[in-house]
Amino acid sequence: MENKIKETFDGGVTEEQINKWKGQYGKVIRIDVVDDGDLHVGYFHRPRLETMSAVTKMAKTDELKSSEVMFDNCWLGGSSAMRQDAVLFLEATKQLGTMLNSCRSSLKNL
């Protein structure tokens, strides 16, 4: 994000609100999308198993709808334009997908 930020849209989310979300959901993920110098910030929590089940089922027939399910069920707050503008939405959902690959695991035969 080399370009200078002209304006930030974050829905007025405060550190206090973020800390409340952390207490409620554990981890809070911030996604930043820059569009023509404007910074759009969205806050999300990790998906629950029910959400993942719905996303997986929907992805078989409509990947865009599955992205909407993930976005809507993990959304905490931020720039409303992230949900309303298709380009911002797609960029945010691309980052949401990387959230699923953020953990590492290993298997050991004992």
MARKOL-126603 format. One record per residue: y negated, x negated, z of N, C-alpha, C in turn; residue number from 1; residue in one letter. Coordinates in Angstrom, 1 decimal. Example, Ala and Ser with C-alpha at 12.3 -4.5 7.8 and 13.67 -1.06 7.14 Angstrom:
BEGIN
5.7|-13.2|7.8|4.5|-12.3|7.8|3.3|-13.2|7.8|1|A
2.2|-12.8|7.1|1.1|-13.7|7.1|0.0|-12.9|7.9|2|S
END
This chain:
BEGIN
1.2|-0.8|0.0|0.0|0.0|0.0|-1.2|-0.9|0.0|1|M
-1.4|-1.6|-1.1|-2.5|-2.6|-1.2|-3.9|-1.9|-1.4|2|E
-3.9|-0.8|-2.0|-5.2|-0.1|-2.3|-5.8|0.3|-1.0|3|N
-7.2|0.4|-1.1|-7.9|0.9|0.1|-7.7|2.4|0.2|4|K
-7.5|2.8|1.5|-7.3|4.2|1.8|-8.7|4.8|1.9|5|I
-8.9|5.9|1.1|-10.1|6.6|1.1|-10.1|7.6|2.2|6|K
-9.1|8.4|2.3|-9.0|9.4|3.4|-7.6|9.6|3.8|7|E
-7.4|9.9|5.1|-6.1|10.1|5.7|-5.9|11.5|6.1|8|T
-4.8|12.1|5.6|-4.4|13.5|6.0|-3.1|13.4|6.8|9|F
-3.3|13.7|8.1|-2.1|13.7|9.0|-1.9|14.9|9.8|10|D
-2.6|16.0|9.5|-2.5|17.2|10.2|-3.0|17.2|11.6|11|G
-3.8|16.2|11.9|-4.4|16.1|13.3|-3.4|15.7|14.4|12|G
-2.2|15.2|14.0|-1.2|14.8|14.9|-1.7|13.7|15.8|13|V
-1.5|13.8|17.1|-2.0|12.8|18.1|-0.8|12.0|18.6|14|T
-1.1|10.9|19.3|0.0|10.1|20.0|0.7|10.9|21.0|15|E
-0.1|11.8|21.7|0.5|12.6|22.7|1.5|13.6|22.1|16|E
1.2|14.1|20.9|2.2|15.0|20.3|3.4|14.3|19.8|17|Q
3.2|13.0|19.3|4.3|12.2|18.9|5.2|11.9|20.1|18|I
4.7|11.6|21.2|5.5|11.3|22.4|6.2|12.6|22.9|19|N
5.6|13.8|22.7|6.3|15.0|23.1|7.5|15.2|22.1|20|K
7.3|14.9|20.8|8.4|15.1|19.9|9.5|14.1|20.2|21|W
9.1|12.8|20.6|10.2|11.8|20.9|11.0|12.3|22.1|22|K
10.3|12.9|23.1|11.1|13.5|24.2|12.0|14.6|23.8|23|G
11.6|15.4|22.8|12.4|16.5|22.4|13.5|16.1|21.4|24|Q
13.2|15.2|20.5|14.1|14.9|19.4|14.7|13.5|19.4|25|Y
14.2|12.7|20.3|14.7|11.3|20.3|13.9|10.4|19.4|26|G
14.3|10.3|18.2|13.5|9.5|17.2|12.6|10.3|16.4|27|K
11.4|9.8|16.1|10.5|10.4|15.2|10.2|9.4|14.1|28|V
10.3|9.9|12.9|10.1|9.1|11.7|8.8|9.5|11.0|29|I
8.0|8.5|10.7|6.7|8.7|10.0|6.9|8.3|8.6|30|R
6.5|9.2|7.7|6.5|8.8|6.2|5.1|8.9|5.7|31|I
4.7|7.8|5.1|3.4|7.6|4.5|3.5|7.7|3.0|32|D
2.7|8.5|2.4|2.7|8.6|0.9|1.2|8.4|0.5|33|V
0.9|7.4|-0.4|-0.4|7.2|-0.8|-0.5|7.8|-2.2|34|V
-1.6|8.6|-2.4|-1.8|9.2|-3.7|-3.3|9.0|-4.1|35|D
-3.5|8.2|-5.1|-4.9|8.0|-5.6|-5.9|7.6|-4.4|36|D
-5.4|6.8|-3.5|-6.2|6.3|-2.4|-6.2|7.2|-1.2|37|G
-5.6|8.3|-1.3|-5.5|9.2|-0.1|-4.1|9.0|0.6|38|D
-4.1|8.8|1.9|-2.9|8.6|2.6|-2.5|10.0|3.2|39|L
-1.3|10.4|2.9|-0.7|11.6|3.4|0.5|11.2|4.4|40|H
0.4|11.6|5.6|1.3|11.2|6.7|2.2|12.5|7.1|41|V
3.5|12.3|7.1|4.4|13.3|7.6|5.3|12.8|8.7|42|G
5.6|13.7|9.7|6.4|13.3|10.8|7.7|14.1|10.8|43|Y
8.8|13.5|10.9|10.1|14.1|10.8|11.0|13.6|12.0|44|F
12.0|14.5|12.3|13.1|14.0|13.2|14.4|13.9|12.4|45|H
15.3|13.3|13.0|16.6|13.1|12.4|17.3|14.5|12.2|46|R
18.0|14.6|11.1|18.7|15.9|10.9|19.8|16.2|11.9|47|P
20.0|17.5|12.2|21.2|17.9|13.0|22.4|18.0|12.0|48|R
23.5|18.1|12.6|24.7|18.3|11.8|24.7|19.6|10.9|49|L
24.1|20.6|11.5|24.0|21.9|10.7|23.1|21.7|9.5|50|E
22.0|20.9|9.7|21.2|20.7|8.5|21.9|19.8|7.5|51|T
22.6|18.8|7.9|23.4|18.0|7.0|24.4|18.8|6.2|52|M
25.1|19.7|6.9|26.1|20.5|6.3|25.4|21.4|5.2|53|S
24.3|22.0|5.5|23.5|22.8|4.5|23.0|21.9|3.3|54|A
22.5|20.7|3.6|22.0|19.8|2.6|23.2|19.4|1.7|55|V
24.3|19.1|2.2|25.5|18.7|1.4|26.0|19.8|0.6|56|T
26.1|21.0|1.1|26.5|22.1|0.4|25.6|22.5|-0.8|57|K
24.3|22.5|-0.5|23.3|22.8|-1.5|23.2|21.7|-2.6|58|M
23.4|20.5|-2.3|23.3|19.4|-3.2|24.3|19.5|-4.4|59|A
25.4|20.2|-4.1|26.4|20.3|-5.2|25.9|21.2|-6.3|60|K
25.0|22.1|-6.1|24.5|23.0|-7.1|23.0|22.8|-7.4|61|T
22.2|22.3|-6.5|20.8|22.2|-6.7|20.2|21.1|-5.8|62|D
20.0|19.9|-6.3|19.5|18.8|-5.5|18.1|19.0|-5.0|63|E
17.3|19.6|-5.8|15.9|19.9|-5.3|15.9|20.8|-4.1|64|L
16.7|21.9|-4.2|16.9|22.8|-3.0|17.4|22.1|-1.8|65|K
18.3|21.2|-2.0|18.9|20.4|-0.9|17.8|19.6|-0.2|66|S
16.9|19.0|-1.1|15.8|18.2|-0.5|14.8|19.1|0.3|67|S
14.6|20.4|-0.2|13.8|21.3|0.5|14.4|21.6|1.9|68|E
15.7|21.8|1.9|16.4|22.1|3.2|16.2|21.0|4.2|69|V
16.4|19.7|3.7|16.2|18.6|4.5|14.8|18.5|5.0|70|M
13.8|18.6|4.1|12.4|18.5|4.5|12.1|19.5|5.5|71|F
12.4|20.8|5.2|11.9|21.9|6.1|12.6|21.9|7.5|72|D
13.8|21.4|7.5|14.5|21.4|8.8|14.3|20.2|9.7|73|N
13.7|19.1|9.1|13.3|17.9|9.8|11.8|17.8|10.1|74|C
11.0|18.6|9.4|9.6|18.5|9.5|9.1|18.8|10.9|75|W
8.2|17.9|11.4|7.5|18.1|12.7|6.0|18.4|12.5|76|L
5.4|17.8|11.5|4.0|18.0|11.3|3.4|16.9|10.4|77|G
2.1|17.1|10.1|1.4|16.1|9.3|0.6|16.8|8.2|78|G
0.5|16.1|7.1|-0.2|16.6|5.9|0.5|17.7|5.3|79|S
-0.1|18.9|5.2|0.6|20.1|4.6|0.8|19.9|3.1|80|S
-0.1|19.0|2.5|0.1|18.7|1.1|1.4|18.1|0.7|81|A
2.0|17.5|1.7|3.4|16.9|1.4|4.4|17.9|1.0|82|M
4.2|19.1|1.5|5.2|20.2|1.2|4.7|21.0|0.0|83|R
3.4|21.0|-0.2|2.8|21.9|-1.3|2.7|21.2|-2.6|84|Q
2.5|19.9|-2.6|2.3|19.1|-3.9|3.7|18.5|-4.3|85|D
4.1|18.8|-5.5|5.5|18.4|-5.9|5.6|16.9|-5.9|86|A
4.6|16.2|-6.3|4.7|14.7|-6.4|4.8|14.1|-5.0|87|V
4.0|14.6|-4.1|4.0|14.1|-2.7|5.3|14.5|-2.1|88|L
5.8|15.7|-2.3|7.1|16.2|-1.8|8.2|15.3|-2.2|89|F
8.3|15.1|-3.5|9.4|14.3|-4.0|9.4|12.8|-3.4|90|L
8.2|12.3|-3.3|8.1|10.9|-2.7|8.6|10.9|-1.3|91|E
8.2|12.0|-0.5|8.6|12.1|0.9|10.1|12.3|1.0|92|A
10.6|13.1|0.2|12.1|13.4|0.3|12.9|12.2|-0.1|93|T
12.3|11.4|-1.0|13.0|10.1|-1.3|13.1|9.2|-0.1|94|K
12.1|9.2|0.7|12.1|8.4|1.9|13.0|9.0|3.0|95|Q
13.0|10.4|3.0|13.9|11.0|4.0|15.4|10.6|3.7|96|L
15.7|10.5|2.4|17.1|10.1|2.1|17.4|8.7|2.6|97|G
16.5|7.8|2.7|16.7|6.5|3.2|17.0|6.5|4.7|98|T
16.5|7.6|5.4|16.7|7.7|6.8|18.2|7.8|7.1|99|M
19.0|8.3|6.2|20.4|8.5|6.5|21.1|7.2|6.4|100|L
20.5|6.2|5.8|21.1|4.9|5.6|20.6|3.8|6.6|101|N
19.9|4.3|7.7|19.2|3.4|8.6|20.1|2.9|9.7|102|S
21.3|3.4|9.8|22.2|3.0|10.9|23.3|2.1|10.2|103|C
23.9|1.3|11.0|24.9|0.4|10.6|26.1|0.7|11.5|104|R
27.3|0.6|10.9|28.5|0.8|11.7|29.6|-0.3|11.3|105|S
30.6|-0.4|12.2|31.7|-1.3|11.8|33.0|-0.7|12.4|106|S
34.1|-1.2|11.8|35.4|-0.7|12.1|36.2|-2.0|12.5|107|L
36.9|-1.9|13.6|37.7|-3.1|14.0|39.1|-2.6|14.4|108|K
40.1|-3.2|13.8|41.5|-2.9|14.1|41.9|-3.7|15.3|109|N
42.2|-3.0|16.4|42.6|-3.6|17.6|44.1|-3.7|17.9|110|L
END
